[in-house]
């Protein structure tokens, strides 16, 4: 199972790290390039957009700071996602 994490702040980075540590394949996205690239330090794969996460992940966890960010991300996931995916805002 591949886990996608969108929003790689304090909470999102910990979630991504723990999922990778537990043996899951992890992909992630954040609008801040430095946060996105930090995923590589623990074996997660940084992707260029929320839509790319939707194309690759079976389960998507979002940890976003604003309603506007959530609305934009939800639209991208709805457009690029597929039937059977699980999406959870934390």
Wavefront OBJ file of the C-alpha trace (Angstrom):
o trace
v 0.000 0.000 0.000
v 1.295 3.442 -0.903
v 0.562 6.327 1.469
v 0.453 9.926 0.270
v 0.927 12.840 2.631
v 0.021 16.368 1.582
v 1.154 19.154 3.876
v 4.647 18.421 5.175
v 4.725 20.711 8.198
v 5.338 19.577 11.759
v 2.467 17.086 11.805
v 2.648 15.958 8.175
v 6.383 15.303 8.262
v 6.019 13.190 11.412
v 3.199 11.198 9.838
v 5.190 10.621 6.647
v 8.286 9.602 8.633
v 6.344 7.175 10.830
v 4.566 5.608 7.843
v 7.919 5.081 6.099
v 9.410 3.680 9.323
v 6.477 1.232 9.541
v 7.332 -0.094 6.082
v 4.838 1.766 3.910
v 5.839 3.269 0.606
v 5.336 7.033 1.079
v 4.961 9.880 -1.392
v 4.298 13.478 -0.455
v 3.733 17.046 -1.510
v 4.011 20.481 0.059
v 3.949 23.878 -1.619
v 7.231 24.718 0.162
v 10.049 23.084 -1.817
v 12.341 22.627 1.200
v 9.657 20.695 3.078
v 8.946 18.583 0.019
v 12.621 17.712 -0.451
v 13.004 16.846 3.250
v 10.877 13.749 2.591
v 13.896 12.123 0.936
v 15.791 12.034 4.243
v 13.629 9.163 5.486
v 12.931 7.344 2.249
v 9.721 9.049 1.152
v 9.406 10.326 -2.414
v 8.654 14.023 -2.960
v 6.203 14.757 -5.767
v 5.484 17.999 -7.629
v 1.747 18.331 -6.923
v -1.263 17.063 -5.020
v -2.531 15.620 -8.303
v 0.626 13.487 -8.607
v 0.044 12.191 -5.083
v -3.517 11.266 -6.105
v -2.220 9.351 -9.104
v 0.227 7.287 -6.998
v -1.206 6.793 -3.506
v -3.836 4.365 -2.235
v -4.395 6.323 0.979
v -3.937 10.090 1.152
v -3.530 11.985 4.412
v -3.688 15.765 4.363
v -2.545 18.129 7.082
v -3.295 21.573 5.757
v -3.251 24.982 7.475
v -6.316 26.672 5.986
v -9.739 25.947 4.548
v -8.608 27.513 1.273
v -5.652 25.119 1.070
v -7.960 22.197 1.807
v -10.477 23.310 -0.847
v -7.747 23.632 -3.487
v -6.232 20.272 -2.573
v -9.599 18.507 -2.476
v -10.355 19.773 -5.988
v -6.996 18.472 -7.263
v -7.550 15.095 -5.588
v -11.070 14.798 -6.976
v -9.835 15.530 -10.494
v -6.834 13.195 -10.417
v -7.957 10.524 -7.950
v -9.520 7.168 -8.592
v -12.287 5.009 -7.221
v -11.415 3.262 -3.968
v -8.862 5.776 -2.707
v -9.086 6.825 0.912
v -8.567 10.501 1.707
v -8.416 11.853 5.254
v -7.865 15.423 6.462
v -6.145 15.396 9.841
l 1 2 3 4 5 6 7 8 9 10 11 12 13 14 15 16 17 18 19 20 21 22 23 24 25 26 27 28 29 30 31 32 33 34 35 36 37 38 39 40 41 42 43 44 45 46 47 48 49 50 51 52 53 54 55 56 57 58 59 60 61 62 63 64 65 66 67 68 69 70 71 72 73 74 75 76 77 78 79 80 81 82 83 84 85 86 87 88 89 90
